[in-house]
Amino acid sequence: MTLSHPLSLKTRLAEADGGPVHMIWCQMPGEGQAAAMVRGGFAGVLADMQHGFASYDEMRLMVQATGRVGGVPMMRPPLDDFGMVARGLDAGASVIIAPMINTVSDATRLVDAARYPPLASRSFGPAQALELWGMDAQSYLSAANDLTCVLAMVETAEAISNLDDILGVDGIDGVFVGPYDLSINLSGGKVGGANDPDVIDALPKIVASAGKHGKISGIYASGADQARGFAELGFNLVSAISDTGLLAAGARAVLDEL
């Protein structure tokens, strides 16, 4: 039986017949902001704890606010902080997008923090998740491994070389491309983002590898035009813009009208 839940990305992808599902990437903390993004139409809101400014409590409030208005609550933990993976899930997040997962060993550590036995060894204490998801303890324990989503970020040449092996790790639901770090890594130090020729060459291969494994392919976009292009390539989860990018674009639009 396929499990479903309105806060689960897997449910949203199934409803979208594979995607694209559009999310927004939030660097600035704010529960009101998170709720507003869902009301504005984004399926999911990510609280970024790697390069963003959210503390644990601020991330927790963003996750709760996103879920309460019907959005998919997502978070990115700080680099190499697998303890925060479990804390994000306990707060109610249904999607973890973990940075710099370069090897099978990295992917295995990520799964170990995010999945309950018998698959891995996530410790049990999801009080806030139970409230947000509307489940009792046994129901959540039984469903969490299936309903939550764990994505490994592809940001280096090493990750690309290990991509099939990473995608083959049980408990990894897919990959998420960080185009800026990937361009810096592939070019030897140039910030090209998704316009870097090496990144452009790598993207179809990443989508194809995820598809071969029956797993999710996600990517960060800097705006609607780029997001459409990524969807056309086959990415089924697209972060269409960041909160700071959206504010800047909105300010420009108003000032252009004035």
Backbone hydrogen bonds, N-H to C=O, Kabsch-Sander energy under -0.5 kcal/mol:
donor,donor_aa,acceptor,acceptor_aa,energy
3,L,1,M,-0.5
8,S,5,H,-1.9
10,K,147,L,-0.5
12,R,8,S,-1.8
13,L,9,L,-2.8
14,A,10,K,-1.9
15,E,11,T,-2.3
16,A,12,R,-1.9
17,D,14,A,-1.2
18,G,13,L,-3.4
19,G,16,A,-1.0
21,V,236,N,-2.1
23,M,238,V,-2.1
24,I,44,G,-1.9
25,W,241,I,-1.9
26,C,24,I,-0.6
26,C,46,L,-2.5
27,Q,25,W,-0.6
34,A,30,G,-2.1
35,A,31,E,-2.3
36,A,32,G,-2.3
37,M,33,Q,-2.0
38,V,34,A,-1.4
39,R,35,A,-2.5
40,G,36,A,-1.8
41,G,38,V,-1.6
42,F,37,M,-2.1
43,A,22,H,-2.2
44,G,22,H,-0.8
45,V,72,V,-1.8
46,L,24,I,-2.5
47,A,45,V,-0.5
47,A,74,M,-2.2
48,D,26,C,-2.3
48,D,46,L,-0.7
49,M,47,A,-0.7
49,M,76,R,-2.7
53,F,27,Q,-3.0
54,A,48,D,-0.9
59,M,55,S,-2.7
60,R,56,Y,-2.7
61,L,57,D,-2.1
62,M,58,E,-2.1
63,V,59,M,-2.7
64,Q,60,R,-2.4
65,A,61,L,-2.5
66,T,62,M,-2.5
67,G,63,V,-2.2
68,R,64,Q,-2.3
69,V,65,A,-1.2
70,G,67,G,-1.6
71,G,66,T,-2.8
72,V,43,A,-2.8
74,M,45,V,-2.3
75,M,95,V,-2.0
76,R,47,A,-2.3
81,D,78,P,-2.0
82,F,80,D,-0.9
85,V,81,D,-0.7
86,A,82,F,-1.2
87,R,83,G,-1.7
88,G,84,M,-2.4
89,L,85,V,-2.0
90,D,86,A,-2.6
91,A,87,R,-1.6
92,G,88,G,-0.5
92,G,89,L,-1.2
93,A,88,G,-2.2
94,S,73,P,-2.9
95,V,73,P,-1.4
96,I,149,C,-2.6
97,I,75,M,-2.1
98,A,96,I,-0.6
98,A,151,L,-2.5
101,I,153,M,-1.3
102,N,100,M,-1.0
107,A,103,T,-2.3
108,T,104,V,-2.7
109,R,105,S,-2.1
110,L,106,D,-2.1
111,V,107,A,-2.5
112,D,108,T,-2.4
113,A,109,R,-1.5
114,A,110,L,-1.4
115,R,111,V,-2.2
119,L,116,Y,-1.2
120,A,116,Y,-1.2
121,S,112,D,-0.8
122,R,115,R,-3.0
125,G,123,S,-0.6
127,A,125,G,-1.0
129,A,90,D,-1.5
130,L,126,P,-2.7
131,E,127,A,-1.5
132,L,128,Q,-2.3
133,W,129,A,-3.0
134,G,130,L,-1.1
135,M,130,L,-1.8
140,Y,136,D,-2.4
141,L,137,A,-2.5
142,S,138,Q,-2.3
143,A,139,S,-1.6
144,A,140,Y,-2.9
146,D,143,A,-1.0
147,L,143,A,-2.5
148,T,144,A,-2.5
149,C,94,S,-2.6
151,L,96,I,-3.1
151,L,149,C,-0.5
152,A,174,G,-2.3
153,M,98,A,-2.6
153,M,151,L,-0.5
154,V,176,F,-2.2
155,E,153,M,-0.7
160,I,156,T,-1.8
161,S,157,A,-2.4
162,N,158,E,-1.5
163,L,160,I,-1.3
166,I,162,N,-2.6
167,L,163,L,-2.8
168,G,164,D,-1.1
169,V,166,I,-1.6
172,I,169,V,-2.0
173,D,150,V,-2.5
173,D,171,G,-0.6
174,G,150,V,-0.8
175,V,216,I,-2.3
176,F,152,A,-2.0
177,V,218,G,-2.9
178,G,154,V,-1.8
182,L,178,G,-2.3
183,S,179,P,-2.1
184,I,180,Y,-2.2
185,N,181,D,-2.5
186,L,182,L,-2.7
187,S,183,S,-2.2
188,G,184,I,-0.9
189,G,184,I,-1.9
192,G,190,K,-1.4
195,N,192,G,-1.5
196,D,193,G,-1.6
200,I,196,D,-2.7
201,D,197,P,-2.1
202,A,198,D,-1.5
203,L,199,V,-2.1
205,K,201,D,-0.5
206,I,202,A,-2.0
207,V,203,L,-2.4
208,A,204,P,-2.5
209,S,205,K,-2.2
210,A,206,I,-2.4
211,G,207,V,-2.6
212,K,208,A,-2.3
213,H,209,S,-1.5
214,G,211,G,-1.1
215,K,210,A,-3.0
216,I,173,D,-2.6
218,G,175,V,-2.7
219,I,237,L,-1.7
220,Y,177,V,-1.4
221,A,239,S,-3.1
227,A,223,G,-2.5
228,R,224,A,-2.6
229,G,225,D,-1.9
230,F,226,Q,-2.2
231,A,227,A,-2.1
232,E,228,R,-2.1
233,L,229,G,-1.3
234,G,230,F,-0.7
234,G,231,A,-0.9
235,F,230,F,-2.0
236,N,217,S,-1.5
237,L,217,S,-1.5
238,V,21,V,-2.6
239,S,219,I,-2.7
240,A,23,M,-1.9
240,A,238,V,-1.0
241,I,23,M,-0.5
243,D,25,W,-2.2
246,L,242,S,-2.5
247,L,243,D,-2.3
248,A,244,T,-2.2
249,A,245,G,-2.5
250,G,246,L,-2.6
251,A,247,L,-2.5
252,R,248,A,-2.4
253,A,249,A,-2.3
254,V,250,G,-2.2
255,L,251,A,-2.5
256,D,252,R,-2.6
257,E,253,A,-1.7
258,L,254,V,-2.0
